[in-house]
Amino acid sequence: MKKIEAIIREERFSAVKAALEEASYWGMTVSEVSGRGKQKGITLQGRAGEYRVDLLPKIKIELVVLDPDVSPVIDAIIRNARTGETGDGKIFVSPVEMVVRVRTGDRNEAAV
């Protein structure tokens, strides 16, 4: 099993969520986060002049999937999150040692 963490633009979340649901990946945890990457934030124009926002709002999606499902999930996220501009986000994949369903105590594959 693998944990996939995708950090994407807020405005792309609906499309990514719909694509994952369409591909039958229902279970996910979603958080509002902020951060920055190579773009180092953005400069905005306000009434008082220019100001810099260096931590931008993003959405973090977390899913735990079986190993064969990693590539299809990543492909769905990329297809629907990509704008081609700096700041589209990142996807991290890490191993999951065990999953336990709290309600039943089921462990590993049966709990995904």
C-alpha positions in Angstrom: 0.0 0.0 0.0 1.1 3.6 -0.7 0.0 7.0 0.7 -0.3 9.6 -2.0 -0.2 13.2 -0.9 -1.0 15.8 -3.6 -0.7 19.5 -3.0 -2.6 21.3 -5.8 -4.2 24.7 -6.6 -7.5 25.4 -4.8 -9.3 26.1 -8.1 -8.3 22.7 -9.5 -9.7 20.7 -6.5 -13.2 20.1 -7.9 -11.9 18.6 -11.1 -9.4 16.4 -9.4 -12.0 15.1 -6.9 -14.5 14.4 -9.7 -11.8 12.5 -11.6 -10.8 10.4 -8.6 -14.5 9.6 -7.9 -15.1 8.7 -11.5 -12.2 6.2 -11.3 -13.7 4.8 -8.0 -11.3 6.3 -5.6 -13.7 7.6 -3.0 -11.7 7.7 0.2 -9.6 10.8 0.7 -8.6 13.3 3.3 -8.6 17.0 2.2 -6.9 19.9 4.0 -6.5 23.6 3.3 -2.8 24.3 3.5 -0.5 27.1 2.5 3.0 27.0 1.2 5.4 28.0 -1.5 7.8 26.4 -3.9 10.1 27.8 -6.7 7.7 30.7 -7.3 8.4 32.1 -3.9 4.9 33.6 -3.6 3.3 36.3 -5.7 3.2 40.1 -5.8 -0.2 41.7 -5.7 -1.4 45.2 -6.4 -3.5 46.8 -3.6 -4.8 50.2 -2.7 -1.6 50.9 -0.7 0.6 49.7 -3.5 2.3 46.4 -4.2 2.7 43.8 -1.6 4.1 40.3 -1.5 2.2 37.1 -0.5 4.8 34.4 -0.1 2.7 31.6 1.3 0.0 30.7 -1.1 -3.3 28.8 -0.3 -3.3 25.2 -1.6 -5.3 22.0 -1.2 -3.7 18.9 0.1 -5.3 15.6 -0.8 -4.3 12.4 0.9 -5.2 8.9 -0.2 -4.0 5.4 0.7 -4.2 3.0 -2.2 -3.1 -0.5 -3.2 0.3 -0.6 -5.1 -1.3 -1.3 -8.5 -3.5 1.8 -8.1 -0.7 4.3 -7.6 -0.1 5.1 -11.3 -3.8 5.6 -12.2 -4.4 7.9 -9.2 -1.3 10.0 -10.0 -2.3 10.2 -13.7 -5.9 11.3 -12.7 -4.5 14.0 -10.4 -2.0 15.3 -13.0 -4.5 15.4 -15.8 -6.9 17.4 -13.8 -4.6 19.6 -11.7 -2.1 20.7 -14.4 -2.4 24.3 -15.7 1.2 24.3 -17.1 2.1 27.3 -14.9 4.5 27.4 -12.0 2.7 26.5 -8.8 0.6 23.6 -10.0 1.8 21.5 -7.1 3.5 18.3 -6.1 2.7 14.7 -5.5 4.4 12.6 -2.8 4.2 8.8 -2.6 5.3 6.9 0.5 4.9 3.4 1.8 2.2 2.5 4.3 3.1 -0.2 6.7 -0.4 -0.9 8.0 -4.0 0.4 7.8 -6.5 -0.3 10.6 -10.2 0.4 10.2 -11.3 1.8 13.6 -14.9 0.6 13.4 -14.1 -3.0 12.7 -10.4 -3.5 13.6 -9.8 -4.8 10.0 -6.2 -4.5 9.0 -4.3 -3.9 5.7 -5.9 -4.4 2.3 -9.4 -5.0 3.8 -9.3 -1.6 5.4 -8.3 0.4 2.3 
